[in-house]
């Protein structure tokens, strides 16, 4: 397997981990937020370095050059391929902008240490292929939000219940899979268990209650960091896609499409901004999941494009809401707030990210959404139109939220609430990516299509191997039967 | 490429790029929080309109001189996946339909831009208005010249968003914002129908190019390359899209609401250009309509119903802008009937004449009321008003019903609220309450902290 020119993967995983230790050592200093921003920036730079190196190598997958923790893991545990090469910088960017947009006054509530630990776990997860390490990382990533809920003295039952089921399904499913021959039909049962686990983690209806509960009880930052990198979708790609038959995946896609419409409708009737965001996110992430489960190159390309778009745009949308919350506390959507004059820049960014999330033309989500609709209608001519309905509902929700938060009332207060420089930088960074990706979509689409094609090819290769070995085993059985018949006819 | 084609290409690119550049300038200055002065905005706007209009006039003159009826401008593929036959082709076309509509858009946008410069002078939202205006202008140019259904959709969406934001222009009041939301909701639903139609067309013909759809000839001579039943399916979806955009029955409810915006936006968007975009779509895809008799009957019926409703409603309104809006609806209904009957040139001429007249009427409306008031003061009495003689032939009960029908704006909003919005809200509120019960039961406590959210935490006393 080709090697990077530098151990990007391991260094980018270890930097936030050591950063968390450093933040712990620093204690409650005033400049702790700056340190956290610096650590996240370095991590982002490393993941961008990894992406550039990967593109320069021009291969499907690559691993580190001098793996200095190979005494702990197998050399091929942390591998970056065309799927994860883009997800790693995206995840690092999500963490950076979330930390950057944290107000200093709110830093004590939002645990920077746990955020950095979560970043380590997410980056390690995205660098990991199907293995027990991936299972452990997926389960470990559920712990930081739990610790925060505990620290905030909130009820953790619902979260623990869902995550325990998720962990159990993962462990049993992967354990069963390890003991099952890949060429037998018995692989369907562990496959179903792993799929159920991924659906739990992704919050697909009716397993989504933990997500709304998390958004209610955890800090907004933690909830964004736990949900927007779409770790559940990654679990589907690594654990389910290679083994599940197409018909099974395409049936599950219908469930994801139903979730997209259901969550889009629920978002529309919410009376509080965080819950609205949660359902909006669920709707969009379900569309990504649906695209992945279509297992056609075009559907997969759409889903991979939309994955990047959802990560960028909904993180932006979320951090804007978080900035507003940081200034006025929870935002009720039952009435108009008229905050435009207080925060015109945040208003513009709110609208832009919201429109990008629904795939408005000239934003990063547009082409992904088009491809996804094309792929969905290819497989299900009628059910596929649910993508369009979900997008329409989300579009109505976004503008409704914009109007309710920023307009509809004369200015209620003269207290200035402008964006701070760090918030502005975070906002502008995401804006450039959202508009840049929307105006020049071809490089992104071409790279995602290549990844989709490779993933589909690998899947077909596995399926062919399975079919061949099944046929050869059937052949052997029939040969044995023929020999037995011949023997019995020869023998008196 | 011959010199003539090169010239066409340069001029065509200028027409398309000019509004995009205007949008980029105004958008970037807003984004980086460096607002431009009123004079700069006005100059940029005038320049953008001129740089679109003059090349379009030049193209028209060259086409007339050389007797060329169809000029495609290929700007390449915006996105392409050759293996999957997926492409987003940036192709624009200058033909007998697009050139008049483009020139109409440029002229009316230019007039309204000049009018607004004084009308909104020193208004706080001056820059915001022109940003939305630029988006609208860009959307109109893209829609007018689009040669593929995807490009048309991009323009269509831009027109929709800018319209909704302009309705909510006076955003410190609740009513305009509510109305903007209403307009956007109807646009989104009709856009969904448009998108499904576009994807279906892609599947039927393998491409989104109108040229591929019309197997022979250019507008208006093309014939559809799809079967009658396919045409019925796609055409019905497009009819929903057109009805939403042109405020035809049963979506007419948004039209009076759109008059909450400033007069220039009402004039140009809802009186002149936006309401005709649905009719333009039907004209552009008229070969599909001709492929199915059922579809033609549907189009004619929709036009007749909309025209009659518009005529009744416009007579009983007590607001001049709303009355004019419904009068527009009547004319758009008649235009749709003309399209259904296959009278394409008549429909196109009707669109141009009606849009120009209505823009003039709407721009004149605020001063007209003042003039009437002055006149009545000088006369010392009210101006005489003629009742509609046609009403006299109706029985009194029917007259009362017509009055109520018109006054309640055809009960369309009430019907949409009662049969669509309220059941939708009721069903999902029920789902929400079920979710609440389950989470409360599993948590063994009241699980929603959001219930305690203050309604107005931003009030001075509690702001951070």
Contacts between the chains, C-beta under 8 A, distances in Angstrom:
chain1	res1	chain2	res2	distance
A	105	B	464	7.5
A	155	B	443	4.6
A	155	B	444	7.4
A	155	B	445	5.8
A	155	B	447	7.1
A	157	B	442	5.9
A	157	B	443	5.3
A	157	B	444	6.9
A	158	B	439	5.9
A	158	B	442	5.0
A	158	B	443	5.4
A	158	B	447	7.1
A	161	B	442	6.5
A	209	B	435	6.4
A	209	B	438	6.3
A	209	B	439	5.5
A	209	B	442	7.5
A	212	B	435	7.1
A	212	B	439	7.3
A	213	B	439	5.8
A	213	B	443	7.4
A	213	B	447	6.2
A	216	B	447	6.8
A	216	B	448	5.9
A	216	B	449	5.1
A	216	B	450	6.0
A	217	B	449	6.5
A	262	B	431	7.6
A	265	B	424	7.1
A	265	B	428	5.0
A	266	B	428	5.7
A	266	B	431	6.6
A	266	B	432	6.6
A	268	B	428	7.2
A	269	B	425	5.8
A	269	B	428	4.8
A	269	B	429	5.9
A	269	B	432	6.4
A	270	B	432	7.8
A	271	B	450	7.7
A	272	B	450	3.7
A	272	B	453	5.2
A	274	B	450	6.4
A	275	B	450	5.6
A	297	B	83	7.6
A	297	B	84	6.3
A	298	B	81	7.2
A	298	B	84	4.9
A	298	B	86	6.3
A	301	B	81	7.0
A	301	B	84	8.0
A	326	B	464	7.4
A	327	B	458	7.9
A	327	B	463	7.1
A	327	B	464	5.1
A	328	B	457	4.5
A	328	B	458	4.4
A	328	B	462	7.5
A	328	B	463	6.1
A	328	B	464	6.7
A	329	B	453	7.4
A	329	B	454	6.8
A	329	B	457	4.6
A	329	B	462	7.5
A	329	B	464	7.7
A	330	B	449	7.8
A	330	B	450	6.4
A	330	B	452	7.9
A	330	B	453	3.8
A	330	B	454	7.3
A	330	B	457	7.1
A	331	B	453	7.2
A	331	B	457	7.7
A	332	B	453	4.7
A	332	B	454	6.8
A	332	B	455	5.1
A	332	B	456	7.7
A	332	B	457	7.9
A	334	B	455	6.3
A	335	B	455	5.5
A	335	B	456	6.9
A	336	B	174	5.8
A	336	B	177	6.7
A	337	B	456	6.9
A	337	B	458	5.7
A	338	B	171	7.7
A	338	B	172	6.3
A	339	B	458	6.3
A	340	B	171	6.3
A	342	B	458	7.6
A	344	B	33	7.5
A	345	B	33	5.7
A	348	B	30	6.3
A	348	B	31	6.4
A	355	B	161	7.4
A	360	B	157	6.4
A	360	B	161	7.1
A	361	B	153	7.6
A	361	B	154	4.2
A	361	B	157	5.2
A	361	B	158	6.6
A	362	B	154	7.6
A	367	B	79	5.2
A	367	B	88	6.9
A	370	B	88	7.3
A	370	B	150	7.4
A	371	B	86	6.9
A	373	B	195	6.9
A	373	B	199	5.7
A	374	B	86	6.6
A	374	B	199	6.3
A	374	B	202	7.1
A	377	B	199	5.2
A	377	B	200	7.7
A	377	B	203	6.8
A	378	B	203	7.9
A	381	B	203	7.9
A	385	B	196	5.3
A	388	B	192	4.7
A	388	B	195	5.1
A	388	B	196	5.5
A	389	B	192	6.2
A	391	B	192	7.4
A	392	B	188	4.5
A	392	B	189	6.0
A	392	B	191	6.9
A	392	B	192	4.2
A	395	B	184	7.6
A	395	B	188	4.7
A	395	B	191	8.0
A	396	B	181	7.9
A	396	B	184	6.7
A	396	B	185	5.0
A	396	B	188	5.3
A	399	B	164	6.6
A	399	B	180	7.8
A	399	B	181	6.4
A	399	B	184	4.9
A	400	B	181	5.7
A	403	B	168	6.4
A	403	B	171	7.8
A	403	B	177	4.8
A	403	B	180	6.6
A	403	B	181	5.5
A	406	B	171	7.5
A	407	B	168	6.3
A	407	B	171	3.6
A	407	B	172	7.4
A	407	B	177	4.8
A	408	B	171	6.8
A	408	B	172	7.8
A	408	B	173	7.4
A	408	B	174	4.8
A	408	B	177	4.3
A	408	B	178	7.7
A	409	B	172	6.7
A	409	B	174	6.9
A	410	B	172	4.7
A	411	B	172	7.6
A	412	B	456	6.5
A	412	B	458	5.3
A	412	B	459	5.3
A	412	B	460	7.0
A	413	B	458	5.7
A	413	B	459	6.3
A	413	B	460	4.4
A	413	B	463	5.0
A	414	B	460	7.2
A	415	B	460	6.8
A	415	B	463	4.4
A	415	B	464	7.9
A	417	B	463	7.5
A	428	B	31	7.8
A	428	B	32	7.7
A	431	B	31	6.5
A	441	B	78	7.0
A	441	B	79	5.2
A	442	B	77	7.7
A	442	B	78	7.2
A	442	B	79	5.5
A	442	B	80	7.2
A	445	B	79	5.3
A	445	B	81	6.9
A	446	B	81	7.7
A	449	B	81	5.2
A	449	B	83	7.9
A	449	B	84	7.7
A	453	B	83	7.7
